[in-house]
């Protein structure tokens, strides 16, 4: 492993959509465990470090709290019903703005992008969200250029993805950005992700 370890952090919170976090976690964890010399580690954290109960009942215990999580190179914010309260939570929005100032890459899955919008992180940017939340995204911030139908939108230091399973595609894209397309293909093959639904 390289001397300087870089951290990929996934925020966990009550009423988040399970796959928004667990899908990217599978991508990041498989990558970092199989290719430690790439120099990245994946971790999770919640506001207080306590377990969270997801939208469909899955209980997940994070590795860290906001206070103890290492400095991040990538911060991923899931979506789900829990984001509704975050849209008007000044403490959470202030925290996101503080992260924006120090985290090189911010990423959201599903309605996580509406929280980014509420924090002002998407002003004047192209972005996407869950197909049912794209209109809301622009209602929150009319300067956003909505990109409905896109699996993810990479705008440099901020990446947003569409709903739920799109987070897997975005996470693989992040691997490709950070470690190259060949590594992203190895990870995709490693997790046997090759969607080809027969319906």
TORZA-382037 format. One record per atom (N, C-alpha, C): residue in three letters; x, y, z; residue number from 0. Coordinates in Angstrom, 2 decimals. Layout:
// residues N
aa  u  v  w  i
Ala  X  Y  Z  NUM
...
This chain:
// residues 199
aa  u  v  w  i
Unk  0.84  -1.20  0.00  0
Unk  0.00  0.00  0.00  0
Unk  0.87  1.24  0.00  0
Unk  0.40  2.28  -0.63  1
Unk  1.15  3.53  -0.64  1
Unk  1.20  4.11  0.77  1
Unk  2.16  4.99  1.00  2
Unk  2.33  5.57  2.32  2
Unk  1.17  6.48  2.70  2
Unk  0.56  7.13  1.73  3
Unk  -0.53  8.06  2.00  3
Unk  -1.86  7.41  1.61  3
Unk  -2.59  6.92  2.61  4
Unk  -3.86  6.26  2.35  4
Unk  -4.95  7.31  2.17  4
Unk  -5.76  7.12  1.14  5
Unk  -6.87  8.02  0.86  5
Unk  -8.18  7.31  1.17  5
Unk  -9.15  8.06  1.65  6
Unk  -10.37  7.46  2.19  6
Unk  -11.60  7.80  1.37  6
Unk  -12.41  6.76  1.13  7
Unk  -13.71  6.88  0.47  7
Unk  -14.76  6.70  1.56  7
Unk  -15.54  7.71  1.84  8
Unk  -16.50  7.63  2.94  8
Unk  -17.94  7.69  2.47  8
Unk  -18.75  6.79  3.00  9
Unk  -20.18  6.76  2.68  9
Unk  -20.96  7.17  3.94  9
Unk  -21.73  8.23  3.83  10
Unk  -22.58  8.69  4.92  10
Unk  -23.76  7.75  5.09  10
Unk  -24.05  7.36  6.32  11
Unk  -25.23  6.55  6.63  11
Unk  -26.17  7.36  7.51  11
Unk  -27.47  7.18  7.32  12
Unk  -28.44  7.90  8.14  12
Unk  -29.76  7.13  8.14  12
Unk  -30.57  7.39  9.15  13
Unk  -31.87  6.73  9.25  13
Unk  -32.72  7.03  8.02  13
Unk  -33.42  6.00  7.56  14
Unk  -34.33  6.10  6.42  14
Unk  -33.61  6.39  5.10  14
Unk  -32.34  6.01  5.02  15
Unk  -31.69  6.07  3.71  15
Unk  -32.11  4.84  2.93  15
Unk  -32.07  4.95  1.62  16
Unk  -32.35  3.81  0.75  16
Unk  -31.15  2.85  0.81  16
Unk  -31.42  1.59  1.14  17
Unk  -30.34  0.63  1.36  17
Unk  -29.33  0.57  0.21  17
Unk  -29.80  0.35  -1.01  18
Unk  -28.89  0.12  -2.12  18
Unk  -28.09  1.37  -2.49  18
Unk  -28.61  2.55  -2.14  19
Unk  -27.87  3.78  -2.39  19
Unk  -26.49  3.73  -1.74  19
Unk  -26.43  3.12  -0.56  20
Unk  -25.16  3.03  0.18  20
Unk  -24.47  1.68  -0.03  20
Unk  -25.24  0.60  0.01  21
Unk  -24.66  -0.74  -0.03  21
Unk  -24.10  -1.07  -1.41  21
Unk  -24.74  -0.57  -2.48  22
Unk  -24.22  -0.81  -3.82  22
Unk  -22.84  -0.20  -4.01  22
Unk  -22.68  1.11  -3.77  23
Unk  -21.35  1.71  -3.84  23
Unk  -20.37  1.10  -2.85  23
Unk  -20.85  0.73  -1.66  24
Unk  -19.95  0.09  -0.69  24
Unk  -19.35  -1.18  -1.28  24
Unk  -20.16  -2.00  -1.93  25
Unk  -19.65  -3.24  -2.53  25
Unk  -18.56  -2.92  -3.55  25
Unk  -18.78  -1.91  -4.38  26
Unk  -17.78  -1.51  -5.38  26
Unk  -16.50  -1.05  -4.70  26
Unk  -16.61  -0.12  -3.77  27
Unk  -15.43  0.45  -3.13  27
Unk  -14.70  -0.59  -2.27  27
Unk  -15.46  -1.38  -1.54  28
Unk  -14.83  -2.36  -0.66  28
Unk  -14.12  -3.46  -1.46  28
Unk  -14.75  -3.92  -2.53  29
Unk  -14.11  -4.96  -3.35  29
Unk  -12.82  -4.40  -3.94  29
Unk  -12.89  -3.19  -4.46  30
Unk  -11.71  -2.56  -5.05  30
Unk  -10.58  -2.43  -4.03  30
Unk  -10.87  -1.80  -2.91  31
Unk  -9.81  -1.48  -1.96  31
Unk  -9.23  -2.71  -1.27  31
Unk  -10.03  -3.77  -1.12  32
Unk  -9.52  -4.99  -0.49  32
Unk  -8.71  -5.84  -1.46  32
Unk  -9.08  -5.82  -2.72  33
Unk  -8.36  -6.63  -3.70  33
Unk  -7.15  -5.92  -4.29  33
Unk  -7.14  -4.58  -4.22  34
Unk  -6.04  -3.80  -4.79  34
Unk  -5.57  -2.76  -3.78  34
Unk  -5.08  -3.22  -2.63  35
Unk  -4.67  -2.26  -1.59  35
Unk  -3.55  -1.33  -2.02  35
Unk  -2.74  -1.75  -2.98  36
Unk  -1.65  -0.89  -3.42  36
Unk  -2.12  0.34  -4.18  36
Unk  -3.41  0.37  -4.54  37
Unk  -3.95  1.58  -5.15  37
Unk  -4.02  2.71  -4.14  37
Unk  -3.98  2.37  -2.85  38
Unk  -3.87  3.39  -1.82  38
Unk  -5.15  3.96  -1.27  38
Unk  -6.27  3.26  -1.46  39
Unk  -7.56  3.75  -0.96  39
Unk  -8.15  2.78  0.06  39
Unk  -8.91  3.32  0.99  40
Unk  -9.68  2.53  1.94  40
Unk  -11.12  3.04  1.93  40
Unk  -12.07  2.12  2.06  41
Unk  -13.48  2.48  2.12  41
Unk  -13.96  2.46  3.57  41
Unk  -14.80  3.40  3.92  42
Unk  -15.34  3.44  5.27  42
Unk  -16.75  4.00  5.25  42
Unk  -17.45  3.86  6.37  43
Unk  -18.79  4.42  6.51  43
Unk  -18.85  5.22  7.80  43
Unk  -19.79  6.15  7.85  44
Unk  -19.95  6.95  9.07  44
Unk  -21.36  7.48  9.15  44
Unk  -21.81  7.70  10.37  45
Unk  -23.10  8.35  10.60  45
Unk  -22.85  9.57  11.47  45
Unk  -23.87  10.35  11.69  46
Unk  -23.69  11.60  12.44  46
Unk  -23.08  11.33  13.81  46
Unk  -23.61  10.34  14.52  47
Unk  -23.14  10.07  15.89  47
Unk  -22.38  8.76  16.04  47
Unk  -22.17  8.05  14.93  48
Unk  -21.47  6.77  15.00  48
Unk  -22.35  5.60  15.37  48
Unk  -23.62  5.87  15.61  49
Unk  -24.54  4.80  16.00  49
Unk  -25.17  4.16  14.77  49
Unk  -25.73  2.97  14.97  50
Unk  -26.38  2.24  13.89  50
Unk  -27.55  3.04  13.33  50
Unk  -27.83  2.83  12.04  51
Unk  -28.96  3.48  11.39  51
Unk  -29.93  2.41  10.90  51
Unk  -31.19  2.79  10.82  52
Unk  -32.23  1.90  10.29  52
Unk  -32.65  2.44  8.93  52
Unk  -32.43  1.63  7.90  53
Unk  -32.67  2.08  6.53  53
Unk  -34.16  2.07  6.19  53
Unk  -34.46  2.55  5.01  54
Unk  -35.84  2.74  4.57  54
Unk  -36.66  1.45  4.60  54
Unk  -36.03  0.33  4.26  55
Unk  -36.75  -0.94  4.22  55
Unk  -36.43  -1.85  5.40  55
Unk  -35.85  -1.28  6.44  56
Unk  -35.67  -2.00  7.69  56
Unk  -34.29  -2.56  7.97  56
Unk  -33.37  -2.51  7.01  57
Unk  -32.02  -2.99  7.27  57
Unk  -31.32  -2.09  8.28  57
Unk  -30.67  -2.70  9.26  58
Unk  -29.93  -1.95  10.27  58
Unk  -28.45  -2.07  9.96  58
Unk  -27.77  -0.93  9.88  59
Unk  -26.36  -0.90  9.50  59
Unk  -25.58  -0.12  10.56  59
Unk  -24.46  -0.71  11.01  60
Unk  -23.61  -0.03  11.98  60
Unk  -22.39  0.56  11.25  60
Unk  -22.18  1.86  11.34  61
Unk  -21.06  2.49  10.65  61
Unk  -19.73  2.26  11.36  61
Unk  -18.66  2.56  10.67  62
Unk  -17.34  2.46  11.26  62
Unk  -17.01  3.67  12.14  62
Unk  -17.58  4.81  11.79  63
Unk  -17.20  6.07  12.43  63
Unk  -18.40  6.97  12.66  63
Unk  -18.16  8.01  13.43  64
Unk  -19.07  9.15  13.51  64
Unk  -18.49  10.26  12.62  64
Unk  -19.25  11.32  12.44  65
Unk  -18.73  12.48  11.71  65
Unk  -17.46  13.00  12.38  65
Unk  -17.42  12.93  13.71  66
Unk  -16.27  13.46  14.43  66
Unk  -15.02  12.60  14.28  66
Unk  -15.19  11.29  14.08  67
Unk  -14.03  10.40  14.06  67
Unk  -13.62  9.91  12.68  67
Unk  -14.45  10.17  11.66  68
Unk  -14.11  9.68  10.32  68
Unk  -12.84  10.37  9.83  68
Unk  -11.94  9.63  9.18  69
Unk  -10.72  10.25  8.66  69
Unk  -11.04  11.30  7.59  69
Unk  -10.09  12.16  7.33  70
Unk  -10.25  13.13  6.23  70
Unk  -10.52  12.36  4.95  70
Unk  -11.52  12.81  4.20  71
Unk  -11.99  12.05  3.04  71
Unk  -11.50  12.64  1.73  71
Unk  -11.25  11.74  0.78  72
Unk  -10.99  12.15  -0.60  72
Unk  -12.25  12.05  -1.44  72
Unk  -13.17  11.18  -1.02  73
Unk  -14.48  11.05  -1.67  73
Unk  -15.53  10.94  -0.57  73
Unk  -16.58  11.74  -0.67  74
Unk  -17.71  11.64  0.25  74
Unk  -18.94  11.31  -0.57  74
Unk  -19.58  10.20  -0.24  75
Unk  -20.79  9.78  -0.96  75
Unk  -22.00  9.93  -0.05  75
Unk  -23.00  10.65  -0.56  76
Unk  -24.24  10.93  0.19  76
Unk  -25.38  10.17  -0.46  76
Unk  -25.92  9.14  0.19  77
Unk  -27.07  8.41  -0.36  77
Unk  -28.35  9.24  -0.32  77
Unk  -29.41  8.66  -0.88  78
Unk  -30.73  9.26  -0.83  78
Unk  -31.67  8.40  -0.01  78
Unk  -32.96  8.59  -0.25  79
Unk  -33.98  7.86  0.51  79
Unk  -34.87  8.83  1.25  79
Unk  -35.87  8.28  1.93  80
Unk  -36.84  9.13  2.64  80
Unk  -36.19  10.02  3.69  80
Unk  -35.06  9.56  4.23  81
Unk  -34.38  10.35  5.25  81
Unk  -33.86  11.69  4.77  81
Unk  -33.75  11.85  3.46  82
Unk  -33.27  13.13  2.95  82
Unk  -34.31  14.24  3.07  82
Unk  -35.58  13.88  3.22  83
Unk  -36.62  14.92  3.29  83
Unk  -36.35  15.90  4.43  83
Unk  -36.01  15.36  5.60  84
Unk  -35.73  16.23  6.75  84
Unk  -34.43  17.00  6.56  84
Unk  -33.49  16.42  5.84  85
Unk  -32.18  17.07  5.65  85
Unk  -32.30  18.35  4.82  85
Unk  -33.31  18.43  3.97  86
Unk  -33.46  19.58  3.09  86
Unk  -33.61  20.89  3.86  86
Unk  -34.11  20.79  5.08  87
Unk  -34.32  22.00  5.89  87
Unk  -33.58  21.90  7.24  87
Unk  -32.57  21.06  7.29  88
Unk  -31.77  20.89  8.51  88
Unk  -30.52  21.76  8.39  88
Unk  -30.51  22.92  9.05  89
Unk  -29.38  23.84  8.87  89
Unk  -28.04  23.25  9.29  89
Unk  -28.05  22.42  10.32  90
Unk  -26.79  21.82  10.77  90
Unk  -26.21  20.89  9.70  90
Unk  -27.07  20.06  9.10  91
Unk  -26.58  19.14  8.08  91
Unk  -26.11  19.90  6.84  91
Unk  -26.85  20.93  6.46  92
Unk  -26.49  21.69  5.27  92
Unk  -25.18  22.45  5.49  92
Unk  -24.99  22.99  6.69  93
Unk  -23.73  23.67  7.01  93
Unk  -22.58  22.68  6.98  93
Unk  -22.83  21.47  7.52  94
Unk  -21.78  20.45  7.52  94
Unk  -21.39  20.08  6.09  94
Unk  -22.39  19.94  5.21  95
Unk  -22.09  19.63  3.81  95
Unk  -21.25  20.73  3.17  95
Unk  -21.59  21.97  3.43  96
Unk  -20.81  23.08  2.86  96
Unk  -19.37  23.04  3.37  96
Unk  -19.20  22.69  4.64  97
Unk  -17.84  22.58  5.18  97
Unk  -17.09  21.45  4.51  97
Unk  -17.77  20.35  4.24  98
Unk  -17.13  19.23  3.54  98
Unk  -16.73  19.63  2.13  98
Unk  -17.59  20.38  1.47  99
Unk  -17.33  20.81  0.10  99
Unk  -16.00  21.57  0.03  99
Unk  -15.68  22.28  1.11  100
Unk  -14.47  23.09  1.13  100
Unk  -13.21  22.26  1.29  100
Unk  -13.35  21.00  1.73  101
Unk  -12.14  20.22  2.01  101
Unk  -12.10  18.84  1.36  101
Unk  -13.21  18.34  0.85  102
Unk  -13.25  17.01  0.23  102
Unk  -13.12  17.18  -1.29  102
Unk  -12.13  16.56  -1.91  103
Unk  -11.92  16.76  -3.35  103
Unk  -13.08  16.33  -4.24  103
Unk  -13.78  15.25  -3.85  104
Unk  -14.86  14.74  -4.70  104
Unk  -16.09  14.44  -3.86  104
Unk  -17.18  15.12  -4.17  105
Unk  -18.47  14.88  -3.51  105
Unk  -19.37  14.13  -4.48  105
Unk  -20.05  13.11  -4.00  106
Unk  -20.92  12.30  -4.86  106
Unk  -22.23  12.05  -4.15  106
Unk  -23.30  11.98  -4.94  107
Unk  -24.61  11.67  -4.36  107
Unk  -25.28  10.59  -5.17  107
Unk  -26.14  9.84  -4.49  108
Unk  -26.97  8.82  -5.13  108
Unk  -28.42  9.19  -4.89  108
Unk  -29.22  9.08  -5.94  109
Unk  -30.66  9.27  -5.80  109
Unk  -30.97  10.67  -5.25  109
Unk  -31.84  10.75  -4.25  110
Unk  -32.24  12.05  -3.71  110
Unk  -31.17  12.70  -2.85  110
Unk  -30.02  12.07  -2.72  111
Unk  -28.90  12.76  -2.09  111
Unk  -28.58  14.05  -2.82  111
Unk  -28.83  14.08  -4.13  112
Unk  -28.56  15.30  -4.89  112
Unk  -29.49  16.45  -4.49  112
Unk  -30.70  16.15  -4.02  113
Unk  -31.58  17.24  -3.58  113
Unk  -31.00  17.91  -2.33  113
Unk  -30.33  17.13  -1.50  114
Unk  -29.68  17.70  -0.31  114
Unk  -28.48  18.55  -0.74  114
Unk  -27.72  18.04  -1.69  115
Unk  -26.63  18.86  -2.25  115
Unk  -27.18  20.18  -2.78  115
Unk  -28.32  20.11  -3.48  116
Unk  -28.93  21.32  -4.03  116
Unk  -29.33  22.28  -2.92  116
Unk  -29.93  21.75  -1.86  117
Unk  -30.37  22.59  -0.75  117
Unk  -29.19  23.27  -0.06  117
Unk  -28.03  22.61  -0.10  118
Unk  -26.83  23.18  0.50  118
Unk  -26.11  24.15  -0.44  118
Unk  -26.64  24.28  -1.67  119
Unk  -26.03  25.19  -2.63  119
Unk  -24.85  24.60  -3.39  119
Unk  -24.66  23.29  -3.29  120
Unk  -23.49  22.66  -3.90  120
Unk  -23.65  22.43  -5.40  120
Unk  -24.87  22.55  -5.91  121
Unk  -25.11  22.28  -7.32  121
Unk  -25.44  23.54  -8.12  121
Unk  -25.22  24.69  -7.54  122
Unk  -25.58  25.94  -8.19  122
Unk  -24.85  26.08  -9.54  122
Unk  -25.65  26.24  -10.59  123
Unk  -25.08  26.42  -11.92  123
Unk  -24.49  25.18  -12.54  123
Unk  -24.78  24.01  -11.96  124
Unk  -24.17  22.77  -12.44  124
Unk  -25.22  21.87  -13.10  124
Unk  -24.77  20.95  -13.96  125
Unk  -25.64  19.88  -14.41  125
Unk  -25.73  18.81  -13.32  125
Unk  -26.88  18.18  -13.19  126
Unk  -27.04  17.17  -12.14  126
Unk  -28.23  16.28  -12.46  126
Unk  -28.26  15.14  -11.80  127
Unk  -29.40  14.25  -11.93  127
Unk  -29.81  13.74  -10.55  127
Unk  -30.88  12.96  -10.53  128
Unk  -31.41  12.43  -9.28  128
Unk  -32.34  11.27  -9.62  128
Unk  -32.97  10.74  -8.61  129
Unk  -34.04  9.77  -8.83  129
Unk  -35.04  10.37  -9.83  129
Unk  -35.55  9.54  -10.72  130
Unk  -36.44  10.08  -11.77  130
Unk  -37.65  10.80  -11.21  130
Unk  -38.06  10.43  -9.99  131
Unk  -39.19  11.11  -9.36  131
Unk  -38.81  12.39  -8.65  131
Unk  -37.50  12.71  -8.62  132
Unk  -37.05  13.89  -7.88  132
Unk  -36.36  14.92  -8.75  132
Unk  -36.30  14.69  -10.06  133
Unk  -35.60  15.63  -10.94  133
Unk  -36.29  17.00  -10.93  133
Unk  -37.61  17.02  -10.95  134
Unk  -38.34  18.29  -10.90  134
Unk  -38.05  19.00  -9.58  134
Unk  -38.06  18.25  -8.49  135
Unk  -37.77  18.84  -7.18  135
Unk  -36.37  19.45  -7.14  135
Unk  -35.44  18.80  -7.78  136
Unk  -34.06  19.29  -7.83  136
Unk  -34.03  20.72  -8.36  136
Unk  -34.76  20.96  -9.44  137
Unk  -34.78  22.29  -10.06  137
Unk  -35.65  23.27  -9.29  137
Unk  -36.64  22.77  -8.56  138
Unk  -37.43  23.65  -7.70  138
Unk  -36.59  24.17  -6.55  138
Unk  -35.69  23.34  -6.05  139
Unk  -34.80  23.77  -4.97  139
Unk  -33.82  24.82  -5.45  139
Unk  -33.29  24.60  -6.66  140
Unk  -32.31  25.53  -7.22  140
Unk  -32.51  25.61  -8.73  140
Unk  -33.08  26.71  -9.17  141
Unk  -33.44  26.86  -10.60  141
Unk  -32.22  27.00  -11.50  141
Unk  -31.02  27.18  -10.93  142
Unk  -29.82  27.31  -11.76  142
Unk  -29.26  25.95  -12.18  142
Unk  -29.79  24.87  -11.60  143
Unk  -29.33  23.53  -11.93  143
Unk  -29.83  23.14  -13.32  143
Unk  -28.96  22.55  -14.11  144
Unk  -29.36  21.96  -15.40  144
Unk  -29.65  20.49  -15.16  144
Unk  -30.93  20.13  -15.14  145
Unk  -31.32  18.76  -14.86  145
Unk  -30.98  17.86  -16.04  145
Unk  -30.54  16.65  -15.73  146
Unk  -30.17  15.68  -16.76  146
Unk  -30.94  14.38  -16.53  146
Unk  -32.27  14.40  -16.75  147
Unk  -33.06  13.20  -16.54  147
Unk  -32.63  12.10  -17.50  147
Unk  -32.67  10.88  -17.02  148
Unk  -32.31  9.74  -17.87  148
Unk  -30.84  9.38  -17.83  148
Unk  -29.99  10.25  -17.29  149
Unk  -28.57  9.94  -17.17  149
Unk  -28.34  9.08  -15.93  149
Unk  -27.53  8.04  -16.05  150
Unk  -27.23  7.20  -14.89  150
Unk  -26.40  7.98  -13.86  150
Unk  -25.49  8.80  -14.33  151
Unk  -24.75  9.69  -13.45  151
Unk  -24.24  10.87  -14.27  151
Unk  -23.98  11.96  -13.58  152
Unk  -23.48  13.18  -14.21  152
Unk  -22.21  13.58  -13.48  152
Unk  -21.09  13.57  -14.21  153
Unk  -19.78  13.93  -13.64  153
Unk  -19.50  15.38  -13.99  153
Unk  -19.49  16.25  -12.99  154
Unk  -19.17  17.65  -13.21  154
Unk  -17.87  18.02  -12.50  154
Unk  -16.90  17.14  -12.59  155
Unk  -15.59  17.41  -12.04  155
Unk  -15.45  17.05  -10.58  155
Unk  -15.69  18.01  -9.70  156
Unk  -15.55  17.74  -8.27  156
Unk  -16.87  17.34  -7.61  156
Unk  -17.93  17.28  -8.38  157
Unk  -19.23  16.81  -7.89  157
Unk  -19.82  15.84  -8.92  157
Unk  -20.24  14.68  -8.44  158
Unk  -20.91  13.70  -9.29  158
Unk  -22.25  13.37  -8.66  158
Unk  -23.30  13.39  -9.47  159
Unk  -24.63  12.97  -9.00  159
Unk  -25.08  11.77  -9.82  159
Unk  -25.87  10.91  -9.19  160
Unk  -26.37  9.76  -9.94  160
Unk  -27.88  9.68  -9.81  160
Unk  -28.47  8.90  -10.69  161
Unk  -29.91  8.68  -10.66  161
Unk  -30.27  7.76  -9.49  161
Unk  -31.43  7.16  -9.55  162
Unk  -31.96  6.44  -8.41  162
Unk  -31.32  5.08  -8.13  162
Unk  -31.15  4.82  -6.88  163
Unk  -30.89  3.51  -6.27  163
Unk  -29.75  2.75  -6.94  163
Unk  -30.03  1.87  -7.89  164
Unk  -28.98  1.02  -8.46  164
Unk  -27.98  1.82  -9.28  164
Unk  -28.33  3.04  -9.70  165
Unk  -27.40  3.88  -10.47  165
Unk  -26.15  4.20  -9.67  165
Unk  -26.24  4.10  -8.35  166
Unk  -25.07  4.35  -7.51  166
Unk  -23.95  3.36  -7.78  166
Unk  -24.28  2.15  -8.20  167
Unk  -23.26  1.16  -8.54  167
Unk  -22.50  1.62  -9.77  167
Unk  -23.23  2.08  -10.79  168
Unk  -22.58  2.59  -12.00  168
Unk  -21.68  3.77  -11.67  168
Unk  -22.18  4.67  -10.83  169
Unk  -21.39  5.84  -10.47  169
Unk  -20.14  5.45  -9.70  169
Unk  -20.28  4.49  -8.78  170
Unk  -19.12  4.07  -7.99  170
Unk  -18.06  3.45  -8.89  170
Unk  -18.48  2.67  -9.88  171
Unk  -17.51  2.11  -10.83  171
Unk  -16.84  3.22  -11.63  171
Unk  -17.61  4.24  -11.97  172
Unk  -17.04  5.40  -12.67  172
Unk  -15.99  6.08  -11.80  172
Unk  -16.27  6.19  -10.51  173
Unk  -15.30  6.80  -9.59  173
Unk  -14.02  5.97  -9.54  173
Unk  -14.16  4.64  -9.47  174
Unk  -12.98  3.78  -9.51  174
Unk  -12.18  4.05  -10.79  174
Unk  -12.89  4.16  -11.91  175
Unk  -12.22  4.45  -13.17  175
Unk  -11.49  5.77  -13.16  175
Unk  -12.09  6.78  -12.54  176
Unk  -11.44  8.09  -12.45  176
Unk  -10.18  8.03  -11.59  176
Unk  -10.27  7.31  -10.48  177
Unk  -9.19  7.32  -9.51  177
Unk  -8.09  6.31  -9.82  177
Unk  -8.45  5.19  -10.46  178
Unk  -7.47  4.11  -10.67  178
Unk  -7.40  3.63  -12.10  178
Unk  -8.19  4.24  -12.99  179
Unk  -8.13  3.89  -14.40  179
Unk  -9.21  2.95  -14.86  179
Unk  -9.56  3.00  -16.15  180
Unk  -10.64  2.17  -16.69  180
Unk  -10.39  0.67  -16.53  180
Unk  -9.16  0.23  -16.66  181
Unk  -8.87  -1.20  -16.53  181
Unk  -9.22  -1.70  -15.13  181
Unk  -8.90  -0.87  -14.12  182
Unk  -9.23  -1.26  -12.74  182
Unk  -10.74  -1.31  -12.54  182
Unk  -11.45  -0.34  -13.10  183
Unk  -12.90  -0.34  -12.97  183
Unk  -13.49  -1.59  -13.60  183
Unk  -12.95  -2.03  -14.73  184
Unk  -13.44  -3.26  -15.36  184
Unk  -13.15  -4.47  -14.48  184
Unk  -11.97  -4.48  -13.84  185
Unk  -11.64  -5.59  -12.93  185
Unk  -12.61  -5.65  -11.76  185
Unk  -12.95  -4.49  -11.24  186
Unk  -13.90  -4.44  -10.12  186
Unk  -15.28  -4.90  -10.58  186
Unk  -15.72  -4.41  -11.73  187
Unk  -17.04  -4.82  -12.24  187
Unk  -17.10  -6.33  -12.44  187
Unk  -16.06  -6.89  -13.01  188
Unk  -16.02  -8.35  -13.19  188
Unk  -15.94  -9.06  -11.85  188
Unk  -15.20  -8.47  -10.91  189
Unk  -15.06  -9.10  -9.60  189
Unk  -16.37  -9.20  -8.84  189
Unk  -17.20  -8.17  -8.95  190
Unk  -18.50  -8.22  -8.26  190
Unk  -19.58  -8.83  -9.15  190
Unk  -19.17  -9.30  -10.33  191
Unk  -20.08  -9.93  -11.29  191
Unk  -21.29  -9.05  -11.60  191
Unk  -20.98  -7.79  -11.89  192
Unk  -22.04  -6.83  -12.22  192
Unk  -22.09  -6.68  -13.73  192
Unk  -23.08  -7.27  -14.34  193
Unk  -23.25  -7.21  -15.79  193
Unk  -24.74  -7.21  -16.10  193
Unk  -25.42  -6.11  -15.77  194
Unk  -26.88  -6.11  -15.91  194
Unk  -27.33  -6.35  -17.35  194
Unk  -28.20  -7.31  -17.50  195
Unk  -28.79  -7.62  -18.81  195
Unk  -30.16  -8.25  -18.56  195
Unk  -31.06  -7.45  -18.02  196
Unk  -32.36  -8.01  -17.64  196
Unk  -33.13  -8.56  -18.83  196
Unk  -33.81  -9.65  -18.59  197
Unk  -34.56  -10.30  -19.67  197
Unk  -36.00  -9.83  -19.77  197
Unk  -36.23  -8.59  -19.37  198
Unk  -37.59  -8.04  -19.41  198
Unk  -37.53  -6.55  -19.55  198
